[in-house]
C-alpha cells in the first residue's frame, strides 16, 4: 500500500512538471537586448486558467543571467470599451516590464479572460456605474492571476519565495485582491493607480461609487499580509486624490501594512505614469525605496 501511494505521488509530480513544460513548449525562447544593453530572454506562453477551462496568454521577459530570479506578475488595466479590451497587449506595459527585468526580475505579463489574445468572456464585468459589483469582478480577475502565480512559482529559474504582484488601474486592484488570498512566497504588492470605474471625460477625478470601492479596500485590508505600496499621481483623471486617499485609509484601517505615495502631476493624466515610458524616472525611485525597506533588491544590473 505504501509503495503504491509513493508511485502515485511521483506520478502526480511528473504530471505537474509536464504541465509546466507543455505550456512552455507553446513558444520558443528568443534573445533580445534591453535599451540599456542588458541581454534578455523573452517568450510567449499559454498558461492554464482556473480549472483549466481556458489558457491565459502570457508574455515573459527576464534577464539572461544565472541563478534564480525574483518574479513580478504585472497586471494590466481594463478598458471600458470592448474594442479597448480586444486590443490589450503586453506591449502596453513593456516599458515598465523592462525596468523590473533590468533590475534582476523575471516579469510575467498575463492577459486575463476577456482581454487581447486570451479572449473569451469578460469574467471581471462589474455591472453599472450606479451599482457596481466590484467583489464579483475582482474575484474573477484574481482567479486568473492565481493560476499564473502557481505556474510562475514552479519555474526552475524563479525564486519561489520572492514573488511580487503588481499592476496598474484595474490590474493594480486585481493584484491587491489576489494578494488577499495570502499566496505562499508573496513578498510585496505594487499597486499603481489601483481602482475601477473612472471616466475622465464624463466625471474627471470622480470614480463610480467611490464608497463601494472603499468597502472593497476595507475587505482587502483585512486579508492582505504582504507589504503594499499604493501609488497615485496628483492629476489622475480617473481617481482623484480625495478618492485614492480614502481608499488607502480604508485599506490600512483593515489592518494591512501599506504605504501611500502621491506623485506630482504627470502629463495630461497621471493615471498613466506607470505605463508611460517617460514615467519611470518618477515611479522607479519610490518603488526602489519601498522594496529596499522590505529587504528586496532593486539594483540595476551591470550592462543595463
C-alpha positions as CSV (number, residue, x, y, z in Angstrom):
1,X,0.0,0.0,0.0
2,X,2.8,2.4,0.9
3,X,4.7,1.7,-2.3
4,X,1.6,2.2,-4.4
5,X,1.0,5.6,-2.7
6,X,4.6,6.6,-3.3
7,X,4.3,5.7,-7.0
8,X,1.0,7.7,-7.2
9,X,2.6,10.8,-5.7
10,X,5.6,10.5,-8.0
11,X,3.2,10.3,-11.0
12,X,1.4,13.4,-9.8
13,X,4.7,15.3,-9.5
14,X,5.7,14.2,-13.0
15,X,2.4,15.3,-14.4
16,X,2.8,18.7,-12.7
17,X,6.2,19.2,-14.3
18,X,4.8,18.0,-17.7
19,X,2.0,20.6,-17.4
20,X,4.6,23.3,-17.0
21,X,6.7,22.0,-19.9
22,X,3.7,21.7,-22.2
23,X,2.8,25.3,-21.5
24,X,6.4,26.5,-22.1
25,X,6.7,24.5,-25.3
26,X,3.9,26.5,-26.8
27,X,6.5,29.0,-28.0
28,X,10.3,29.1,-28.3
29,X,12.5,31.5,-26.3
30,X,14.1,34.4,-28.2
31,X,17.0,36.6,-27.2
32,X,16.6,40.4,-27.2
33,X,18.5,43.3,-25.8
34,X,17.1,46.0,-23.4
35,X,17.6,49.6,-24.3
36,X,20.4,49.8,-21.7
37,X,22.3,46.8,-23.3
38,X,21.2,44.0,-21.0
39,X,20.7,40.6,-22.7
40,X,17.1,39.4,-22.2
41,X,15.2,36.2,-22.8
42,X,11.6,36.7,-24.0
43,X,8.8,34.1,-24.5
44,X,5.1,33.9,-25.2
45,X,3.3,31.1,-23.4
46,X,-0.2,29.9,-22.7
47,X,-0.9,29.1,-19.0
48,X,-3.9,27.0,-17.9
49,X,-6.6,29.3,-16.3
50,X,-8.9,28.3,-13.5
51,X,-10.0,24.6,-13.6
52,X,-8.1,24.5,-17.0
53,X,-11.2,25.9,-18.8
54,X,-9.0,28.1,-21.0
55,X,-5.5,29.3,-21.3
56,X,-4.1,32.7,-20.4
57,X,-1.8,34.3,-23.0
58,X,1.3,35.5,-21.1
59,X,4.5,37.2,-22.2
60,X,7.7,36.6,-20.2
61,X,10.7,38.9,-20.2
62,X,13.7,38.1,-18.0
63,X,17.4,39.0,-17.8
64,X,19.8,36.4,-19.3
65,X,21.7,35.7,-16.1
66,X,22.4,32.7,-13.9
67,X,20.6,31.9,-10.7
68,X,17.1,32.1,-9.5
69,X,15.3,35.4,-10.0
70,X,12.6,37.2,-8.2
71,X,9.4,37.3,-10.2
72,X,7.0,40.2,-10.9
73,X,3.5,39.4,-12.2
74,X,2.4,42.6,-13.9
75,X,-1.3,43.0,-14.4
76,X,-2.9,45.3,-17.0
77,X,-5.9,47.6,-16.6
78,X,-9.4,47.2,-18.0
79,X,-10.7,49.4,-20.8
80,X,-14.3,50.4,-20.6
81,X,-15.0,49.6,-24.3
82,X,-14.9,46.1,-25.9
83,X,-12.5,47.4,-28.6
84,X,-10.0,48.5,-25.9
85,X,-10.1,45.2,-24.2
86,X,-9.6,43.4,-27.5
87,X,-6.5,45.5,-28.2
88,X,-5.0,44.9,-24.8
89,X,-1.4,43.7,-25.2
90,X,1.7,43.2,-23.1
91,X,3.4,45.8,-25.3
92,X,1.3,48.5,-23.5
93,X,3.3,47.7,-20.3
94,X,6.6,46.8,-21.9
95,X,8.4,49.9,-20.7
96,X,7.5,49.2,-17.1
97,X,8.4,45.5,-17.5
98,X,11.9,46.3,-18.7
99,X,12.5,48.4,-15.6
100,X,12.0,45.3,-13.5
101,X,13.9,43.0,-15.8
102,X,16.9,45.3,-15.8
103,X,16.9,45.0,-12.1
104,X,17.1,41.2,-12.0
105,X,13.4,40.2,-12.1
106,X,11.6,37.7,-14.3
107,X,8.5,39.6,-15.4
108,X,5.2,37.9,-16.4
109,X,2.5,39.9,-18.3
110,X,-0.7,37.8,-18.4
111,X,-3.8,38.8,-20.3
112,X,-6.9,37.9,-18.2
113,X,-10.0,36.4,-19.6
114,X,-11.8,38.8,-22.0
115,X,-8.6,40.6,-23.0
116,X,-6.4,40.6,-26.0
117,X,-5.0,37.2,-27.2
118,X,-6.6,35.4,-24.3
119,X,-10.1,36.4,-25.5
120,X,-13.2,34.7,-24.2
121,X,-15.9,36.2,-21.9
122,X,-15.1,39.1,-19.6
123,X,-15.1,37.4,-16.3
124,X,-14.5,40.6,-14.3
125,X,-17.5,42.6,-15.5
126,X,-18.8,44.6,-12.5
127,X,-22.1,45.9,-13.9
128,X,-23.4,49.5,-13.9
129,X,-21.6,52.6,-12.6
130,X,-24.5,53.2,-10.2
131,X,-24.4,49.8,-8.6
132,X,-21.1,48.0,-9.4
133,X,-20.3,44.6,-8.0
134,X,-16.5,45.1,-7.5
135,X,-16.2,42.0,-5.3
136,X,-17.5,39.7,-8.1
137,X,-15.3,41.3,-10.7
138,X,-12.2,41.1,-8.7
139,X,-12.8,37.5,-7.7
140,X,-12.7,36.5,-11.4
141,X,-9.6,38.6,-12.0
142,X,-7.8,37.1,-9.0
143,X,-8.7,33.6,-10.2
144,X,-6.7,34.2,-13.4
145,X,-3.8,35.9,-11.5
146,X,-3.6,33.0,-9.1
147,X,-3.4,30.5,-11.9
148,X,-0.4,32.4,-13.3
149,X,1.1,32.7,-9.8
150,X,1.0,28.9,-9.4
151,X,2.7,28.5,-12.7
152,X,5.4,31.1,-12.0
153,X,6.5,29.5,-8.7
154,X,7.1,26.2,-10.4
155,X,9.6,27.6,-12.9
156,X,13.2,26.5,-12.4
157,X,14.6,30.0,-12.8
158,X,12.2,31.6,-10.3
159,X,12.9,32.1,-6.6
160,X,9.5,30.9,-5.3
161,X,10.0,32.9,-2.0
162,X,10.4,36.2,-3.9
163,X,7.2,36.9,-5.9
164,X,5.8,40.4,-6.4
165,X,2.2,41.1,-7.5
166,X,1.9,44.4,-9.4
167,X,-0.5,46.1,-11.7
168,X,-1.9,49.4,-13.0
169,X,-5.5,50.6,-12.6
170,X,-7.9,47.6,-12.5
171,X,-4.8,45.4,-12.7
172,X,-3.5,47.0,-9.5
173,X,-6.8,46.4,-7.8
174,X,-6.8,42.8,-9.0
175,X,-3.2,42.3,-7.7
176,X,-4.3,43.6,-4.3
177,X,-7.4,41.3,-4.3
178,X,-5.2,38.3,-5.3
179,X,-2.8,39.1,-2.5
180,X,-5.7,38.8,-0.1
181,X,-5.6,35.1,-0.7
182,X,-2.2,35.0,1.1
183,X,-0.3,33.1,-1.6
184,X,2.9,31.4,-0.5
185,X,6.0,33.3,-1.4
186,X,4.4,36.7,-1.9
187,X,7.0,39.3,-1.0
188,X,5.2,42.6,-1.8
189,X,2.4,44.2,-3.8
190,X,2.9,47.3,-6.0
191,X,-0.5,48.9,-6.9
192,X,-0.3,51.8,-9.4
193,X,-3.4,53.9,-9.8
194,X,-5.4,51.0,-8.3
195,X,-9.2,51.2,-8.8
196,X,-12.1,50.8,-11.2
197,X,-15.0,52.8,-12.5
198,X,-13.2,56.0,-13.6
199,X,-14.4,58.2,-16.6
200,X,-12.0,61.1,-17.2
201,X,-14.3,62.6,-19.8
202,X,-17.7,62.4,-18.0
203,X,-16.6,63.0,-14.5
204,X,-12.8,63.6,-14.2
205,X,-11.3,62.5,-10.9
206,X,-14.6,61.2,-9.5
207,X,-14.9,57.4,-10.0
208,X,-18.1,55.4,-9.9
209,X,-19.4,54.5,-6.4
210,X,-16.2,55.5,-4.5
211,X,-17.7,54.4,-1.2
212,X,-18.4,51.0,-2.6
213,X,-14.8,50.8,-3.7
214,X,-13.8,51.9,-0.3
215,X,-15.7,49.0,1.2
216,X,-13.7,46.7,-1.1
217,X,-10.4,48.3,0.1
218,X,-11.5,47.6,3.7
219,X,-12.2,44.0,2.8
220,X,-8.8,43.6,1.1
221,X,-7.1,45.3,4.0
222,X,-8.3,42.6,6.4
223,X,-6.7,39.8,4.3
224,X,-3.5,41.2,2.6
225,X,-0.5,40.3,4.8
226,X,2.4,41.3,2.4
227,X,3.7,44.9,2.4
228,X,1.8,47.1,-0.1
229,X,2.7,50.3,-1.9
230,X,-0.3,52.2,-3.2
231,X,0.9,54.7,-5.8
232,X,-1.1,57.5,-7.4
233,X,-0.5,60.8,-9.2
234,X,-1.8,64.2,-8.3
235,X,-3.6,64.6,-11.7
236,X,-5.1,61.2,-12.0
237,X,-8.2,61.9,-14.1
238,X,-9.8,58.5,-13.2
239,X,-9.3,58.5,-9.5
240,X,-8.8,61.9,-7.8
241,X,-6.7,62.4,-4.7
242,X,-9.7,62.5,-2.4
243,X,-10.8,59.0,-3.6
244,X,-7.3,57.5,-3.5
245,X,-6.6,58.8,0.0
246,X,-10.0,57.5,1.2
247,X,-9.2,54.0,-0.3
248,X,-5.7,54.0,1.3
249,X,-7.2,54.9,4.7
250,X,-9.8,52.2,4.5
251,X,-7.2,49.6,3.3
252,X,-4.8,50.4,6.1
253,X,-7.7,50.6,8.6
254,X,-8.5,47.0,7.7
255,X,-5.1,46.1,9.2
256,X,-2.9,45.9,6.1
257,X,0.8,47.1,6.1
258,X,0.6,49.8,3.4
259,X,2.3,52.9,2.2
260,X,0.7,55.7,0.1
261,X,2.8,57.6,-2.5
262,X,1.3,60.6,-4.3
263,X,3.4,61.8,-7.2
264,X,3.2,65.3,-8.6
265,X,1.1,65.8,-11.8
266,X,2.4,63.8,-14.8
267,X,1.5,64.7,-18.4
268,X,-2.2,65.2,-19.3
269,X,-3.3,62.3,-17.0
270,X,-1.2,61.0,-14.1
271,X,-3.2,57.7,-14.3
272,X,-0.7,56.5,-16.8
273,X,2.6,57.5,-15.2
274,X,3.4,53.8,-14.7
275,X,2.8,52.7,-18.2
276,X,4.2,55.8,-20.0
277,X,7.8,55.3,-21.0
278,X,8.7,58.7,-19.6
279,X,7.2,57.9,-16.2
280,X,9.9,55.6,-14.9
281,X,12.0,58.4,-13.6
282,X,9.2,59.3,-11.2
283,X,8.0,55.9,-10.0
284,X,11.2,53.9,-10.0
285,X,12.8,55.8,-7.1
286,X,9.7,55.3,-5.0
287,X,9.5,51.6,-5.7
288,X,13.2,51.2,-5.1
289,X,13.0,52.8,-1.7
290,X,9.9,50.8,-0.8
291,X,11.4,47.4,-1.8
292,X,14.7,48.1,0.0
293,X,12.8,48.8,3.2
294,X,11.4,45.3,2.9
295,X,14.7,43.6,2.0
296,X,14.1,43.2,-1.7
297,X,16.8,44.1,-4.2
298,X,16.2,46.6,-6.9
299,X,19.6,47.5,-8.2
300,X,20.1,47.9,-11.9
301,X,22.2,45.1,-13.3
302,X,25.6,45.7,-14.9
303,X,25.1,46.3,-18.6
304,X,21.5,47.6,-18.1
